[in-house]
Amino acid sequence: MKLKDKTQVFFVGILAVLVVVLTVLSALSFRRFSIYTAERHARSVAETVKVALTESMINGSISKREQLLTRLAGVPGVHQVRVARGPAVVKQFGPGLSSEGAASQDVTAVLRTGKESFEVTDVDGELMFRAVIPYVAGNDGVPNCLQCHVVSAGTVLGAVSIDISLAEVRRQGIIAVVMVSLAVLVAALLALGLLRRMMNPLAEAAQSVQEVTSLAVGGNFSGRVRQRSNDEVDEIALNINQLMAFLEREVGTIRTRVGQLIGHQVVREGGNQLVHTTELVESLVEASQFKQAIEEDQTKLEIYQRLSDMLQRKYDFKRFSIYEVAASKNRMTPILVDGEAGAACRHCDPQVVVDASFCRAHRTGHEVNAVDYPGLCTMFRPGSAGETHICMPITQSGSAICVVQVVVAADEGALARLMMPFVSVYLREAGPVLEARRLMEHLRENALRDAMTGLYNRRFLEEYVGALVAGSQRRKSAFSVLMLDLDFFKQVNDTHGHEVGDKVLKTLADILVRSVRASDIAVRYGGEEFLLLLTDTGAAAAMEVAEKIRGQVEATKIPLAGGILQKTISIGVAEFPADSDTFWQVVKFADVALYQAKSGGRNRVVRFAPAMWDASASY
């Protein structure tokens, strides 16, 4: 129920109760007044009868008392007057007239007790006030009752019963009560009308405020309260209108600014502005938290994994690919495909992996929206009919360093397009962090690799040895160390110059890389000396690998300006933990075996044996 209706019902109820209460009070008051008046009238008649009878007794006309009573009964309002003799009078003067006997119980009771009796009765359908008033003998006054009656003071001589009709009084009372009620009712109606006139502006203002605030709760601040008066209500309406105008302007500004930050086009018409603004702000907060998290990650893979989790958990994308672009090689490497690390290219033509220029997103540095423009990218390979995709590059310094591809069904394309601006916020935040990690890894890689051969250097070996030994002990597996040294390498530099010497070292490095697995480590240990770490490989297998390398080096012909150069190599082999459970001791044993290979005529592979070690010797 509305406030206006509640107020009217409340005041109508109050006025109705007021009318009823006043009517009832008026009726009760009039009834009480009527009874009081009838009582006074009855006492006056009784006193008149007493005086008249006394005078008749003195004057000797007591025998005519019946005519007196008849005349008194004719007084307006008096219905009947009777006199009843008390026992003492009957005893002294006889029973008197037939009408003077105690004809009713109330008269008998009054004669017996000497107490007055008043009551309202219904006589033949007519309302009567019946009063029975006793005459009590007393010795005061003139004439004195005791002068004529032989009784003691206080004796009840008789009683007068008077019947007074209340019909006319009741009729007049009803008319008076009705008039009072009508007057109160008219006053109540006038008050109600005045109240309604005063309440209408307040009720209308309240309804208008309700409508405006309801719109505001729904995020629409365009509503305004109607202003109709120049009082406090009008001031409230003015303040609310100013508040709504402020909220509409400021919330719209916030939405626009936040939308510009995330690259999302804000549409003001329709929808809940508060909810939309909150969503945009929450997206910025979550993106900021995401950036803080990836800034604390140590590797690129951890950042890529967070991007994958964001696509899967927050935006519920199941099919997607994250490619890393190697700018120097113009290649793209699939990092995560449908949440799987290291998976092969799945949603694109494999050509994009070999030549990144085939990728439209990488080449243009712009979003590729195949939802709105089907067939935009010719490299897309849908897994089933109706699939489409959106590719978004992660750009840094004007070039794409990564490409994120989202694949969706045709009926999901519109929703995916709406979510892309929010996804782009995360990609934009990830760009600088990814670039920093790439630069750090590149610098670290350069610091840990030999600039000429591209192999790892001794510094890398020092950092890697802890993880190598711990992994071997955890797996309870062996690894072998091969120390390699080119035979008579100094003669190459002296005879042909350092340029040819560098060419020989590069050729040897290439042979080593081709001869071992990706999990094995090739290290330029110093000068023409190299070291190989063969993981999960015992000495016997390591001897076979070493012999293979020795043969390939011996068979390799290096073209020179003045002919062909061929070199040989000597190799020493030791095993961890069979020869020693200390890594650097194993390296030393492999070096001792290499020394034995050199001493034994070079161009050979020697397995370390305990007999080769002389603890007192200086190596």
C-alpha positions as CSV (number, residue, x, y, z in Angstrom):
1,M,0.0,0.0,0.0
2,K,1.3,3.4,-0.9
3,L,2.1,6.1,1.7
4,K,-0.8,8.3,0.5
5,D,-3.3,5.4,0.9
6,K,-1.8,4.4,4.3
7,T,-2.1,8.0,5.6
8,Q,-5.7,8.4,4.4
9,V,-6.7,5.0,5.9
10,F,-5.0,5.9,9.1
11,F,-6.7,9.3,9.4
12,V,-10.1,7.9,8.3
13,G,-9.8,5.3,11.0
14,I,-8.9,7.9,13.6
15,L,-11.8,10.2,12.5
16,A,-14.2,7.3,12.5
17,V,-13.2,6.3,16.0
18,L,-13.5,9.9,17.0
19,V,-17.0,10.2,15.6
20,V,-18.1,7.0,17.3
21,V,-16.5,7.9,20.6
22,L,-18.1,11.4,20.6
23,T,-21.5,10.0,19.6
24,V,-21.3,7.4,22.4
25,L,-20.1,10.0,24.9
26,S,-22.9,12.4,23.8
27,A,-25.5,9.7,24.2
28,L,-24.3,8.6,27.6
29,S,-24.0,12.2,28.7
30,F,-27.5,13.0,27.5
31,R,-28.9,9.9,29.2
32,R,-27.2,10.8,32.4
33,F,-28.4,14.3,32.2
34,S,-32.0,13.2,31.4
35,I,-32.0,10.8,34.4
36,Y,-30.6,13.6,36.6
37,T,-33.3,16.0,35.4
38,A,-36.1,13.4,35.9
39,E,-34.8,12.7,39.4
40,R,-34.9,16.4,40.2
41,H,-38.4,16.7,38.7
42,A,-39.6,13.7,40.8
43,R,-38.2,15.2,44.0
44,S,-40.0,18.4,43.2
45,V,-43.3,16.6,42.6
46,A,-42.8,14.5,45.8
47,E,-42.0,17.6,47.8
48,T,-45.1,19.3,46.3
49,V,-47.3,16.3,47.3
50,K,-45.9,16.3,50.8
51,V,-46.5,20.0,51.3
52,A,-50.0,19.7,49.7
53,L,-51.0,16.8,51.9
54,T,-49.7,18.5,55.0
55,E,-51.6,21.7,54.2
56,S,-54.7,19.6,53.5
57,M,-54.4,17.9,56.9
58,I,-54.1,21.3,58.7
59,N,-57.0,22.9,56.7
60,G,-59.2,19.8,57.0
61,S,-59.4,19.1,53.3
62,I,-57.4,15.8,53.4
63,S,-60.4,14.0,52.0
64,K,-59.8,15.7,48.6
65,R,-56.3,14.6,48.3
66,E,-57.1,12.2,45.4
67,Q,-58.1,15.2,43.2
68,L,-54.7,16.8,44.1
69,L,-52.8,13.7,42.9
70,T,-54.9,13.6,39.7
71,R,-54.0,17.2,39.0
72,L,-50.3,16.6,39.7
73,A,-50.4,13.7,37.2
74,G,-51.4,16.1,34.6
75,V,-48.2,18.1,34.9
76,P,-46.2,17.8,31.6
77,G,-43.9,14.9,31.8
78,V,-45.5,13.4,34.9
79,H,-47.4,10.2,34.0
80,Q,-48.7,9.1,37.4
81,V,-48.4,10.1,41.1
82,R,-49.4,7.8,43.9
83,V,-49.2,8.0,47.7
84,A,-48.8,4.9,49.8
85,R,-49.5,4.9,53.6
86,G,-46.9,3.5,55.9
87,P,-47.8,0.9,58.6
88,A,-47.8,3.6,61.4
89,V,-50.2,5.9,59.5
90,V,-52.5,2.9,58.7
91,K,-52.4,1.9,62.3
92,Q,-53.3,5.5,63.5
93,F,-55.7,6.7,60.7
94,G,-56.7,3.5,58.9
95,P,-55.9,2.2,55.4
96,G,-57.2,5.3,53.7
97,L,-58.1,5.2,50.0
98,S,-57.8,2.0,47.9
99,S,-55.0,3.6,45.9
100,E,-52.9,4.3,48.9
101,G,-51.9,0.7,49.5
102,A,-48.3,-0.6,48.8
103,A,-49.2,-1.9,45.4
104,S,-45.6,-2.8,44.2
105,Q,-42.5,-4.3,45.6
106,D,-40.4,-1.2,45.2
107,V,-42.9,0.8,47.3
108,T,-43.0,-1.9,50.0
109,A,-39.2,-1.9,50.1
110,V,-39.1,1.9,50.4
111,L,-41.7,1.8,53.3
112,R,-39.7,-0.8,55.0
113,T,-36.2,0.7,54.6
114,G,-36.9,4.4,54.3
115,K,-34.5,4.6,51.3
116,E,-35.3,6.3,48.0
117,S,-35.7,4.1,44.9
118,F,-35.0,5.3,41.3
119,E,-35.1,3.2,38.2
120,V,-35.8,3.3,34.5
121,T,-38.5,0.8,33.4
122,D,-40.4,0.0,30.3
123,V,-44.1,0.3,30.9
124,D,-46.3,-0.9,28.0
125,G,-43.5,-0.2,25.5
126,E,-43.0,3.3,26.9
127,L,-39.8,4.3,28.7
128,M,-40.5,5.5,32.3
129,F,-38.5,6.9,35.1
130,R,-40.0,5.6,38.4
131,A,-39.1,7.3,41.6
132,V,-40.3,6.2,45.1
133,I,-39.5,8.8,47.7
134,P,-40.4,8.1,51.4
135,Y,-41.9,10.5,54.0
136,V,-40.0,10.2,57.2
137,A,-41.3,11.7,60.4
138,G,-39.2,14.5,61.9
139,N,-39.6,16.8,64.9
140,D,-38.2,19.9,63.1
141,G,-40.0,22.3,60.8
142,V,-43.5,23.9,61.1
143,P,-45.8,22.2,61.3
144,N,-44.1,19.4,63.2
145,C,-45.0,15.8,61.9
146,L,-45.0,14.6,65.4
147,Q,-47.8,17.0,66.3
148,C,-50.3,14.9,64.2
149,H,-48.7,11.5,64.0
150,V,-48.2,9.4,67.1
151,V,-44.9,8.0,66.0
152,S,-41.3,8.5,66.9
153,A,-38.8,10.5,64.8
154,G,-37.5,8.7,61.8
155,T,-40.6,6.6,61.3
156,V,-41.6,6.1,57.6
157,L,-45.0,7.7,57.3
158,G,-45.5,6.9,53.6
159,A,-44.1,7.0,50.2
160,V,-44.8,8.9,47.0
161,S,-44.3,7.0,43.7
162,I,-43.9,9.2,40.6
163,D,-43.8,7.8,37.0
164,I,-42.2,10.3,34.6
165,S,-42.2,9.5,30.9
166,L,-38.8,9.6,29.2
167,A,-40.2,9.1,25.6
168,E,-40.0,12.8,24.7
169,V,-36.7,13.1,26.5
170,R,-35.3,10.1,24.6
171,R,-36.5,11.5,21.3
172,Q,-35.0,14.9,21.9
173,G,-31.8,13.1,23.1
174,I,-31.6,11.1,19.9
175,I,-32.1,14.3,17.9
176,A,-29.4,16.0,19.8
177,V,-27.0,13.1,19.6
178,V,-27.6,12.8,15.8
179,M,-27.0,16.5,15.4
180,V,-23.8,16.3,17.4
181,S,-22.7,13.2,15.4
182,L,-23.5,14.9,12.1
183,A,-21.5,18.0,13.2
184,V,-18.6,15.9,14.2
185,L,-18.8,13.9,11.0
186,V,-18.9,17.0,8.9
187,A,-15.9,18.4,10.8
188,A,-14.1,15.1,10.3
189,L,-14.8,15.1,6.5
190,L,-13.6,18.7,6.3
191,A,-10.4,17.8,8.2
192,L,-9.9,14.7,5.9
193,G,-10.3,16.9,2.8
194,L,-7.9,19.4,4.1
195,L,-5.5,16.6,5.1
196,R,-5.7,15.1,1.6
197,R,-5.0,18.5,0.1
198,M,-2.0,18.9,2.3
199,M,-0.8,15.3,1.8
200,N,-1.1,15.1,-2.0
201,P,2.1,17.1,-2.7
202,L,4.0,15.0,-0.2
203,A,2.6,11.8,-1.5
204,E,3.4,12.7,-5.1
205,A,6.9,13.8,-4.1
206,A,7.3,10.5,-2.2
207,Q,6.1,8.5,-5.2
208,S,8.4,10.5,-7.5
209,V,11.4,9.9,-5.1
210,Q,10.5,6.2,-5.1
211,E,10.5,6.1,-8.9
212,V,13.8,8.0,-9.2
213,T,15.6,5.9,-6.5
214,S,14.3,2.7,-8.1
215,L,15.8,3.7,-11.4
216,A,19.0,4.7,-9.5
217,V,19.2,1.2,-7.9
218,G,19.0,-0.2,-11.4
219,G,21.9,1.9,-12.4
220,N,19.8,4.6,-14.3
221,F,20.4,8.1,-12.9
222,S,18.4,10.0,-15.5
223,G,15.2,10.2,-13.4
224,R,14.2,13.4,-11.7
225,V,11.8,14.3,-8.9
226,R,9.0,16.6,-9.9
227,Q,9.0,20.0,-8.0
228,R,5.5,21.4,-7.2
229,S,5.8,23.6,-4.1
230,N,8.2,26.0,-2.4
231,D,8.7,24.2,0.9
232,E,10.8,21.5,2.5
233,V,9.5,18.9,0.1
234,D,10.6,21.1,-2.9
235,E,14.0,21.4,-1.3
236,I,14.3,17.7,-0.9
237,A,13.3,17.2,-4.5
238,L,15.9,19.8,-5.6
239,N,18.7,18.0,-3.6
240,I,17.8,14.6,-5.0
241,N,17.8,16.0,-8.6
242,Q,21.2,17.5,-8.0
243,L,22.5,14.2,-6.6
244,M,21.1,12.2,-9.6
245,A,22.6,14.7,-12.1
246,F,26.0,14.4,-10.3
247,L,25.9,10.6,-10.2
248,E,24.8,10.4,-13.9
249,R,27.7,12.6,-14.9
250,E,30.4,11.2,-12.7
251,V,29.5,7.5,-13.2
252,G,29.4,8.0,-16.9
253,T,32.8,9.7,-16.8
254,I,34.2,6.9,-14.7
255,R,32.8,4.3,-17.2
256,T,34.2,6.2,-20.1
257,R,37.7,6.6,-18.6
258,V,37.9,3.0,-17.4
259,G,36.6,1.9,-20.8
260,Q,39.4,3.9,-22.5
261,L,42.0,2.2,-20.2
262,I,40.9,-1.3,-21.2
263,G,40.1,-0.4,-24.8
264,H,36.4,-1.1,-24.4
265,Q,33.8,1.0,-26.1
266,V,31.3,2.1,-23.5
267,V,27.6,2.3,-24.5
268,R,25.6,4.6,-22.1
269,E,22.1,3.6,-23.2
270,G,20.5,0.8,-21.3
271,G,21.8,-1.5,-18.7
272,N,22.9,-0.9,-15.2
273,Q,25.6,1.8,-15.2
274,L,26.7,0.9,-11.7
275,V,27.1,-2.8,-12.5
276,H,28.9,-2.1,-15.8
277,T,31.2,0.4,-14.1
278,T,31.9,-2.0,-11.2
279,E,32.7,-4.7,-13.7
280,L,35.1,-2.4,-15.6
281,V,36.8,-1.3,-12.4
282,E,37.0,-4.9,-11.1
283,S,38.6,-5.9,-14.4
284,L,41.3,-3.2,-13.9
285,V,41.9,-4.3,-10.3
286,E,42.1,-8.0,-11.3
287,A,44.5,-7.0,-14.1
288,S,46.6,-5.0,-11.7
289,Q,46.7,-8.0,-9.3
290,F,47.6,-10.2,-12.3
291,K,50.5,-7.9,-13.2
292,Q,51.7,-7.9,-9.7
293,A,51.7,-11.7,-9.6
294,I,53.5,-12.2,-12.9
295,E,56.1,-9.6,-11.9
296,E,57.0,-11.9,-9.1
297,D,57.3,-15.0,-11.4
298,Q,60.8,-16.1,-12.2
299,T,60.3,-17.6,-15.7
300,K,58.4,-16.9,-18.9
301,L,56.7,-20.3,-18.6
302,E,55.1,-19.3,-15.3
303,I,53.7,-16.1,-16.9
304,Y,52.4,-18.1,-19.8
305,Q,50.8,-20.5,-17.4
306,R,49.0,-17.7,-15.7
307,L,47.7,-16.4,-19.0
308,S,46.5,-19.9,-19.7
309,D,44.7,-20.1,-16.3
310,M,43.1,-16.7,-16.9
311,L,41.7,-17.8,-20.3
312,Q,40.5,-21.1,-18.9
313,R,39.1,-20.2,-15.5
314,K,38.1,-16.6,-15.8
315,Y,36.7,-16.6,-19.3
316,D,36.0,-20.3,-19.8
317,F,37.9,-20.7,-23.0
318,K,38.8,-24.3,-23.7
319,R,40.6,-24.1,-27.0
320,F,43.4,-21.6,-27.4
321,S,47.0,-21.3,-28.3
322,I,49.8,-19.1,-27.0
323,Y,52.7,-18.6,-29.4
324,E,56.0,-17.0,-28.6
325,V,57.7,-15.1,-31.5
326,A,61.5,-15.3,-31.9
327,A,62.1,-12.1,-33.8
328,S,65.7,-12.9,-34.7
329,K,64.7,-16.2,-36.3
330,N,61.3,-15.1,-37.6
331,R,59.8,-18.2,-36.0
332,M,56.8,-18.9,-33.7
333,T,56.9,-21.5,-31.0
334,P,53.7,-22.9,-29.5
335,I,54.1,-22.5,-25.7
336,L,50.7,-23.6,-24.5
337,V,48.0,-25.2,-26.7
338,D,44.6,-25.8,-25.0
339,G,46.4,-25.6,-21.7
340,E,49.0,-28.2,-22.6
341,A,52.6,-27.1,-22.4
342,G,54.9,-27.9,-25.3
343,A,52.1,-29.2,-27.5
344,A,52.4,-29.0,-31.3
345,C,50.6,-26.4,-33.4
346,R,46.9,-27.5,-33.5
347,H,44.6,-24.7,-34.7
348,C,46.9,-23.1,-37.4
349,D,48.8,-24.2,-40.4
350,P,52.3,-25.4,-39.3
351,Q,53.8,-22.8,-41.7
352,V,53.4,-20.1,-39.0
353,V,55.8,-22.0,-36.8
354,V,58.5,-22.0,-39.5
355,D,57.8,-18.5,-40.9
356,A,56.1,-16.1,-38.5
357,S,55.2,-13.7,-41.3
358,F,52.4,-16.1,-42.3
359,C,50.6,-15.2,-39.0
360,R,48.4,-12.1,-39.7
361,A,48.3,-11.0,-36.1
362,H,52.1,-11.1,-35.8
363,R,52.6,-9.4,-39.2
364,T,50.1,-6.6,-38.6
365,G,50.4,-6.2,-34.8
366,H,46.5,-5.9,-34.8
367,E,43.7,-8.1,-33.5
368,V,42.5,-10.6,-36.1
369,N,38.7,-10.9,-35.6
370,A,37.4,-13.8,-37.7
371,V,34.1,-13.8,-35.8
372,D,33.0,-10.6,-37.6
373,Y,35.1,-11.2,-40.7
374,P,35.2,-14.9,-41.5
375,G,38.2,-16.1,-43.5
376,L,40.3,-13.1,-42.5
377,C,43.3,-15.3,-41.7
378,T,44.1,-18.0,-44.2
379,M,46.3,-19.9,-41.8
380,F,43.5,-20.9,-39.5
381,R,42.6,-24.6,-39.5
382,P,39.3,-25.3,-37.8
383,G,39.0,-28.6,-36.0
384,S,35.3,-28.9,-36.9
385,A,32.8,-27.1,-39.1
386,G,31.6,-23.7,-37.8
387,E,34.6,-23.0,-35.6
388,T,36.0,-19.5,-35.7
389,H,38.8,-17.6,-33.9
390,I,40.2,-14.4,-32.6
391,C,43.9,-13.7,-32.5
392,M,45.4,-11.0,-30.3
393,P,49.1,-10.0,-30.4
394,I,51.1,-9.1,-27.3
395,T,53.1,-6.1,-28.6
396,Q,56.1,-4.5,-27.2
397,S,58.1,-1.7,-28.7
398,G,56.0,-1.8,-31.8
399,S,56.4,-5.5,-32.6
400,A,54.5,-8.6,-31.6
401,I,56.4,-10.8,-29.1
402,C,53.5,-13.2,-28.6
403,V,50.2,-14.2,-30.2
404,V,47.2,-15.5,-28.2
405,Q,44.6,-17.3,-30.3
406,V,41.1,-18.2,-29.0
407,V,39.0,-20.8,-30.9
408,V,35.3,-20.9,-30.3
409,A,32.2,-22.4,-31.9
410,A,30.2,-20.1,-34.2
411,D,27.4,-19.6,-31.6
412,E,30.0,-18.5,-29.0
413,G,31.7,-16.0,-31.3
414,A,29.6,-13.0,-30.2
415,L,30.3,-13.6,-26.5
416,A,34.0,-14.2,-27.2
417,R,34.2,-10.9,-29.1
418,L,32.7,-9.0,-26.1
419,M,35.2,-10.6,-23.7
420,M,38.2,-9.8,-25.8
421,P,38.7,-6.2,-24.6
422,F,38.9,-7.6,-21.0
423,V,41.4,-10.2,-22.1
424,S,43.4,-7.6,-23.9
425,V,44.0,-5.8,-20.5
426,Y,45.7,-8.9,-19.2
427,L,47.8,-9.2,-22.4
428,R,48.8,-5.6,-22.3
429,E,49.9,-6.0,-18.7
430,A,51.8,-9.1,-19.5
431,G,53.7,-7.6,-22.4
432,P,56.3,-5.5,-20.6
433,V,56.8,-8.3,-18.0
434,L,57.3,-10.9,-20.7
435,E,59.7,-8.7,-22.6
436,A,61.7,-8.1,-19.4
437,R,61.9,-11.9,-18.8
438,R,63.0,-12.5,-22.4
439,L,65.7,-9.9,-22.1
440,M,66.9,-11.3,-18.8
441,E,66.9,-14.8,-20.2
442,H,68.8,-13.6,-23.3
443,L,71.3,-11.8,-21.1
444,R,71.6,-14.8,-18.9
445,E,71.9,-17.1,-21.9
446,N,74.7,-14.9,-23.3
447,A,76.5,-14.9,-20.0
448,L,76.4,-18.7,-19.8
449,R,77.3,-19.5,-23.4
450,D,80.6,-19.2,-25.3
451,A,80.2,-16.4,-27.8
452,M,82.1,-18.1,-30.6
453,T,80.9,-21.7,-30.5
454,G,77.5,-21.2,-28.9
455,L,78.2,-23.9,-26.4
456,Y,77.7,-23.5,-22.7
457,N,80.7,-22.0,-20.8
458,R,82.3,-23.0,-17.5
459,R,80.2,-20.5,-15.6
460,F,77.1,-22.4,-16.7
461,L,78.7,-25.6,-15.5
462,E,79.3,-24.2,-12.1
463,E,75.7,-23.1,-11.7
464,Y,74.2,-26.3,-13.2
465,V,76.3,-28.8,-11.3
466,G,74.1,-28.7,-8.2
467,A,70.9,-29.5,-10.1
468,L,72.7,-32.2,-12.1
469,V,74.0,-34.0,-9.0
470,A,70.7,-33.7,-7.1
471,G,68.7,-35.0,-10.1
472,S,71.0,-38.0,-10.5
473,Q,70.9,-38.8,-6.8
474,R,67.1,-38.5,-6.8
475,R,66.7,-40.8,-9.9
476,K,69.5,-43.0,-8.6
477,S,71.1,-42.9,-12.1
478,A,74.6,-42.4,-13.3
479,F,76.0,-39.7,-15.7
480,S,79.3,-39.6,-17.5
481,V,81.8,-36.8,-18.0
482,L,83.8,-36.6,-21.2
483,M,86.9,-34.3,-21.4
484,L,87.9,-33.6,-25.0
485,D,91.0,-31.8,-26.4
486,L,92.0,-31.3,-30.0
487,D,95.4,-32.7,-30.8
488,F,98.1,-30.2,-31.7
489,F,95.7,-27.3,-31.9
490,K,98.4,-24.8,-31.2
491,Q,100.1,-25.7,-34.5
492,V,96.9,-24.7,-36.3
493,N,97.0,-21.2,-34.9
494,D,100.7,-20.9,-35.4
495,T,100.6,-22.2,-39.0
496,H,97.2,-21.0,-40.3
497,G,96.3,-18.2,-38.0
498,H,93.6,-17.7,-35.4
499,E,90.8,-17.3,-37.9
500,V,91.3,-20.9,-39.1
501,G,91.7,-22.0,-35.5
502,D,88.3,-20.4,-34.7
503,K,86.8,-22.3,-37.7
504,V,88.2,-25.6,-36.4
505,L,86.7,-24.9,-32.9
506,K,83.3,-24.1,-34.4
507,T,83.4,-27.2,-36.5
508,L,84.1,-29.3,-33.5
509,A,81.3,-27.7,-31.5
510,D,78.9,-28.5,-34.3
511,I,80.0,-32.2,-34.3
512,L,79.5,-32.3,-30.5
513,V,76.0,-30.9,-30.7
514,R,75.0,-33.3,-33.4
515,S,76.5,-36.3,-31.6
516,V,74.6,-36.0,-28.3
517,R,71.0,-35.8,-27.1
518,A,69.1,-32.6,-26.3
519,S,69.2,-33.6,-22.6
520,D,73.1,-33.8,-22.7
521,I,75.2,-30.7,-22.0
522,A,78.1,-29.6,-24.2
523,V,80.6,-27.1,-22.6
524,R,83.6,-25.2,-23.9
525,Y,85.8,-25.8,-20.9
526,G,88.6,-23.6,-22.0
527,G,90.7,-23.0,-25.2
528,E,90.6,-26.1,-27.3
529,E,89.3,-28.2,-24.4
530,F,85.6,-29.3,-24.2
531,L,83.4,-31.2,-21.7
532,L,80.4,-33.3,-22.3
533,L,77.8,-34.3,-19.6
534,L,75.9,-37.4,-20.7
535,T,72.9,-37.7,-18.3
536,D,71.6,-41.1,-17.3
537,T,74.5,-42.7,-19.2
538,G,77.0,-45.1,-17.8
539,A,80.7,-45.3,-18.7
540,A,80.2,-48.1,-21.3
541,A,77.7,-46.1,-23.3
542,A,79.7,-43.0,-22.8
543,M,82.8,-44.8,-24.4
544,E,80.7,-45.6,-27.4
545,V,79.6,-41.9,-27.8
546,A,83.2,-40.8,-27.3
547,E,84.5,-43.2,-29.9
548,K,81.8,-42.0,-32.3
549,I,82.9,-38.4,-31.8
550,R,86.5,-39.3,-32.2
551,G,85.8,-41.0,-35.5
552,Q,83.7,-38.1,-36.8
553,V,86.4,-35.5,-35.9
554,E,89.1,-37.6,-37.6
555,A,86.9,-38.0,-40.7
556,T,86.0,-34.3,-41.0
557,K,87.7,-32.3,-43.6
558,I,87.8,-28.6,-43.1
559,P,88.3,-26.6,-46.4
560,L,90.9,-23.9,-46.3
561,A,92.1,-21.4,-48.9
562,G,95.2,-23.4,-49.5
563,G,93.8,-27.0,-49.1
564,I,92.1,-29.2,-46.6
565,L,92.7,-29.5,-42.9
566,Q,92.0,-32.6,-40.8
567,K,92.4,-32.9,-37.0
568,T,92.1,-35.6,-34.4
569,I,90.9,-35.5,-30.8
570,S,91.7,-37.2,-27.5
571,I,89.0,-38.0,-25.0
572,G,88.9,-39.0,-21.4
573,V,85.8,-40.7,-19.8
574,A,84.8,-40.9,-16.1
575,E,81.5,-41.9,-14.4
576,F,79.5,-40.4,-11.5
577,P,79.1,-41.9,-8.9
578,A,81.0,-45.1,-9.9
579,D,84.4,-43.3,-9.9
580,S,83.5,-40.7,-7.3
581,D,80.4,-39.2,-5.7
582,T,81.9,-35.7,-6.0
583,F,81.3,-34.0,-9.3
584,W,84.5,-32.0,-9.6
585,Q,86.4,-35.1,-8.6
586,V,84.8,-36.9,-11.5
587,V,85.8,-34.0,-13.8
588,K,89.3,-34.4,-12.5
589,F,89.3,-38.1,-13.2
590,A,88.1,-37.5,-16.8
591,D,90.9,-35.0,-17.2
592,V,93.4,-37.6,-15.9
593,A,92.1,-40.1,-18.5
594,L,92.5,-37.4,-21.2
595,Y,96.1,-37.0,-20.1
596,Q,96.6,-40.7,-20.5
597,A,95.0,-40.5,-24.0
598,K,97.5,-37.7,-24.9
599,S,100.4,-39.7,-23.4
600,G,99.4,-42.8,-25.2
601,G,99.7,-41.3,-28.7
602,R,96.6,-39.1,-29.0
603,N,93.5,-39.6,-31.2
604,R,92.0,-42.1,-28.8
605,V,89.4,-42.6,-26.0
606,V,90.5,-43.6,-22.5
607,R,88.3,-44.7,-19.6
608,F,89.5,-43.6,-16.2
609,A,90.8,-46.3,-13.9
610,P,91.9,-45.9,-10.3
611,A,95.4,-47.0,-11.2
612,M,95.8,-43.7,-13.2
613,W,95.3,-41.6,-10.1
614,D,98.3,-40.6,-8.0
615,A,97.2,-38.7,-5.0
616,S,100.6,-37.3,-4.5
617,A,101.0,-36.0,-8.0
618,S,100.2,-32.5,-9.1
619,Y,97.6,-32.2,-11.8
